[in-house]
Amino acid sequence: MKDWKIRLKGKKETSTLDKELRERLQREELETRWMLEALDCIFTESKDYPDKFHELWVKPLLMAGMSLDAAFSLLVEGRFRPN
């Protein structure tokens, strides 16, 4: 892994870089929250209605040749980004 050194020319450049990094961290934090929310919804649905959840969501993916891990990843992604 390379170590990157950033040479900043002034206070304005430092401020711009700081702003960009903060925005990026906020986006990543928001995406993480959405992913956790999607997982929570999937776990709740699978716990409350396990047979129905498996029949409607998991079984078709398994029958299409996906592994269980891949099926759940796809379900999370679909819940996270529905369209």
C-alpha positions in Angstrom: 0.0 0.0 0.0 1.4 3.4 -0.9 1.6 6.2 1.5 0.2 9.3 -0.1 1.4 12.7 1.0 -0.7 15.7 0.2 1.1 19.0 -0.2 -1.3 21.8 0.4 -0.5 25.3 -0.9 -2.5 27.3 1.5 -5.3 27.7 4.0 -8.0 27.7 1.2 -6.8 24.4 -0.2 -6.8 22.9 3.4 -10.3 24.2 3.9 -11.5 22.7 0.6 -9.9 19.3 1.3 -11.5 19.3 4.8 -14.9 20.1 3.4 -14.6 17.3 0.8 -13.5 14.8 3.3 -16.3 15.7 5.7 -18.9 15.4 2.9 -17.5 12.0 1.9 -17.6 10.7 5.5 -21.2 11.9 5.9 -22.3 10.1 2.7 -20.6 6.9 3.8 -22.2 7.1 7.2 -25.6 7.6 5.6 -25.1 4.6 3.3 -24.1 2.5 6.3 -27.3 3.5 8.1 -29.4 2.6 5.1 -27.7 -0.8 4.8 -28.3 -1.5 8.5 -31.9 -0.4 8.1 -32.3 -2.8 5.1 -30.8 -5.6 7.1 -33.0 -4.9 10.0 -36.1 -5.0 7.8 -35.0 -8.3 6.2 -34.3 -9.9 9.6 -37.6 -8.7 10.9 -39.5 -10.0 7.9 -37.7 -13.4 8.0 -38.3 -13.7 11.8 -41.9 -12.7 11.7 -42.9 -14.7 8.6 -40.1 -17.2 7.9 -42.0 -19.5 5.6 -43.5 -16.8 3.5 -40.2 -14.9 3.4 -38.3 -18.0 2.3 -40.9 -18.9 -0.3 -41.2 -15.5 -1.8 -37.7 -14.2 -1.7 -35.0 -16.7 -0.9 -36.2 -19.9 -2.7 -36.5 -18.3 -6.2 -32.9 -17.0 -5.9 -31.6 -20.4 -4.7 -33.5 -22.1 -7.5 -31.8 -19.7 -10.0 -28.4 -21.1 -8.8 -27.4 -18.5 -6.3 -25.8 -19.3 -3.0 -27.5 -18.4 0.2 -24.9 -15.6 0.9 -25.4 -14.2 -2.6 -29.2 -14.4 -2.3 -29.1 -12.4 1.0 -26.6 -9.9 -0.5 -29.0 -9.4 -3.4 -31.9 -8.9 -1.1 -30.0 -6.3 0.9 -29.0 -4.5 -2.2 -32.5 -4.6 -3.5 -33.9 -3.2 -0.3 -31.1 -0.6 -0.1 -31.6 0.5 -3.7 -35.0 -0.6 -4.8 -35.0 0.7 -8.3 
